[in-house]
Amino acid sequence: MSSSIEFNLEPNDNARLARLCGQFDENLRVIEKRLGIDINNHGCHFRIQGSTQSLKAAELLLGMLFASAEKEDVTTESLHLALQDSAIENLLREAPEQASTLIKTRKKVIKTRGENQQEYVKNILKHDVNFGVGPAGTGKTYLAVACAVMALEKEEVNRLILARPAVEAGEKLGFLPGDISQKVDPYLRPLYDALYEMLGFERVAKLIERNVIEVAPLAFMRGRTLNNAFVILDEAQNTTPEQIKMFLTRIGFGSTAVITGDITQVDLPRGQTSGLRHVLDVLKDVEGISYSFFNARDVVRHTLVQKIVSAYEDYEREKK
């Protein structure tokens, strides 16, 4: 059933309004299409038509964007992320500002988006061993790195150790020239990128040189005990059961471990059991371990990525 609401955005600021609406009101058109509503405005006075739930969500969304437009333009990326937050049931439950957890690092403040991300970060801050499982683009690795950086800057841990299995993603990459570091760097690039964004290139380089931050393939973990460290195992779906057991038994006193992966994108040889799938069954009844599961609605990349992930999820459900 369609209805309408009217409201004013305060203060009456034309420059801020222009940043909110975008060129030729393109931002308003995107919001209309995404929430299935009609938006009309005369200056800061808005009239919106649509379903009752969509109207409440749109009012909260526009208020949030108008507030952020005080200091910066509403870009395509910031609008998409705000729309991701505007999953109607989430906005009706509480405003995004109230629902978010902030992770503060040297270069930026990272804000959780949506209920699953918030619960994931809370779990990491509370538990020693944590699993984050779900599709690409849901922030699993990025938020884990952010929590690790925050813990290092607060001196809660002495070292950061970020590991990935060096498994090719479905294609043969051929011979990689260079020393061992140069050979494995392509597999670890997403972890470096997150560190650079949060700490800056020079700071990361110095911490790596001092061995405070170690970014390494999973094989380098064998035989070690990791005390007072924040340890992240990324792309864990590409481990074997033996490898993930080896990793988990490296964890020492004062350490936090986060294991992330997407069990729908396993790149192991055909017939090889994914260590992540296996460990979720083995440890399901062990107390003190947290499990956070993400789905297509948690994707914070391009809107089409969310739809692609949803289509794959539907396809896999129909096959079962």
Protein Blocks (a to p, Z undefined) as FASTA:
>chain_A
ZZddddddddddfklmmmmnoghhlmmmmmmmmnopacddehjbccdeddfklmmmmmmm
mmmmmmmmmmoccdfklmmmmmmmmomklmmmpcfklmpccdddfkbccddedjklmmmm
mmmmmmmbdcddddehilmmmmmmmmmmmmmmnopafbdcdddddddehiaebjaeddfk
lmmmmmmmmmmmmmmmmnojklmmmmmmnomaccddfklmgopacehiacddehklmpcf
klmmmmmmmpcghiacdddddfklccbdehiacfklmmmmmmmmpghiacddddfklpcc
dfklmmmmmmmmmmmmmmZZ
